[in-house]
Amino acid sequence: MKIDWAALGSVFGVSLIITVALVALFTLGIVGLSRQERATAQGGSAGLAVTGAYACFAACAAAVAYGIYLIVA
């Protein structure tokens, strides 16, 4: 049995990068929602922050759906 170490390292590297990117996107979404709450408490509006937060959450959901698609197909 021969292990292709280059391919294994490539899969590990891509998995690590994608995981960090998804966590960062989700964190940006949470930050956007917290800014909206802070702006509402101060009597303002943070429409751009909420739109960005929902876009981040949608990107996370799309990445998860694509991963499930790759597993099933």
ABEGO torsion letter per residue (X at the ends): XBBBAAAAAAAAAAAAAAAAAAAAAAAAAAAAAAAAAAAAAAGBBBAAAAAAAAAAAAAAAAAAAAAAAAAAX
